[in-house]
């Protein structure tokens, strides 16, 4: 399986609600063992104090009614203390559980972004930005309920149920028989329709992700939609997807309401069973009358947390799709794994060599035995029709992918070549810089966008590089750039992207149609700015003037280099592959 195929499989796995997806996220609590223990203790104290409070209150009332005695000072003090403990424990449990959840989510967000970065660009290929945003943000946020309301509550309710049943057994051995079967049924309810809950949860998450993607695309393409008069149609599409989200959420809410009713009926049945058993024990003289209301209150108090835990489990099962997507992102394999023993690049100019390189995206091979050498300090124009594999060569050189066969090497003027797979990522990023046709800019100042590549660049170097690429004529360095460079033209964005690349002082510069938005004059000026002794440059272009300036030209066709030479050599051959690419009649 190729790297691309593996990545696609990972994406598919992330989009399907897999069994065990929630369990796979439990180890995230391991880094917060102490806080998890405190949260469980607070939940146990909160539930236990409530059970003790209602049981003691019911017994006190029963005693007062049957024996005509007012509660003692000790009893009143105990009830007041339990009220205070219950209030403090409830506040503490909520504080700790949400603090724990938000700490875990903060780590998960970073791990999701790390996974997307580690497996890019394969994992994000074909994924809409709104869908990625849903994975990175909405799906992670949805797991807050799981971490804040599930683990501690389950442990506490199980402990309280065990203790309560022991007390009931001491009071009257037959009383637990009315409680335990109902507790078992309450625990089983979330799993009875687990598959359906997961499917409905997946439907909701998918609908939300689709609406998010459509919204992002609509905002990004607002000018085009207005210009084409399609905004009303787009609004109808968003409204329809909004209705689908509402339908999915209503389906979940309806089933949860039915499940809640079933849980309430089960609790009522258990309480009635306890009342009947207690009444029989009282009439037969085995149980004091004051314990009848106390037993009923105790049964209700221990089954309440079990029912709440069942509700939490039901909601957690519905989060399986979100957990699956988050888990797939966190565990995404690296498409370019780091070397076990990195090699240092030798100083000085670096050339490039692709030797018998093969690569595919899970289907038809894109590159099929490419052999290409660019000596240090030279400029090569890589040309070919759309889909010939030019950008793939650029991505392999920048090590966004690894070839399925063959090697991609950096070749020093003196010494042995170095496979890019043996170079540490940080060093490779300083040595090889790729500038694409649609390099995005970020919201911030012009200077901040330029310094993304070289945060340590001083003001003098920044100003000099900006002048070389004509960026100083766009705006001042403290000018705010709109998100994705929306306030700039394509040519202005291209100049900024090139200036940003030059700040790194790369030894190999790869330009993938990065000057396509410039006019001929701007393209020529940028070419002058890019000339630097010792730098190797690979230019992917269609413009004849750009291609002509290269020292050498390689023509890529159907995954192979079919022609190589200078401009004069190739254009002097009638019907050459270069002529066909440029559309020159033979």
Secondary structure, DSSP 8 states (H G I E B T S, - for coil): --HHHHHHHHHHHHHS--TTTTGGGGGGGGGGHHHHHHHHHHHHHHHHHHHHHHHHHHHHHHHHHHH-----HHHHHHHHHHHHHHHHHHHHHHHHHHHHHHHHHHHHHHHHHHHHHHHTTTTTTT--HHHHHIIIIIIHHHTHHHHHHTHHHHHHHHHHHHHHHHHHHHH-TTTHHHHHHHHHHHHHHHHHTHHHHHHHHHHHHHHHHHHHHHHHHHHHTHHHHHHHT-HHHHHHHHHHHHHHHHHHHHHHHHHHHHHHHHHHHHHHHHHHHHHHHHHHHHHTTSS-THHHHHHHHHHHHHHHHHHHHHHHHHHHHHTHHHHHHHHHHHT---TT---SS-----SS-EEEEEEEEEEESSSSEEEEEEEEEE-TT-EEEEE-STTSSHHHHHHHHTTSS--SEEEEEEEESSS--EEGGGS-HHHHHHHEEEE-TT----SEEHHHHHTTT-TT--HHHHHHHHHHTTGGGT--TT-EE-GGGTTS-HHHHHHHHHHHHHHTT-SEEEEESTTTTS-HHHHHHHHHHH--TT-EEEEE---HHHHHTSSEEEEEETTEEEEEE-HHHHHTSTT-HHHHHHT---
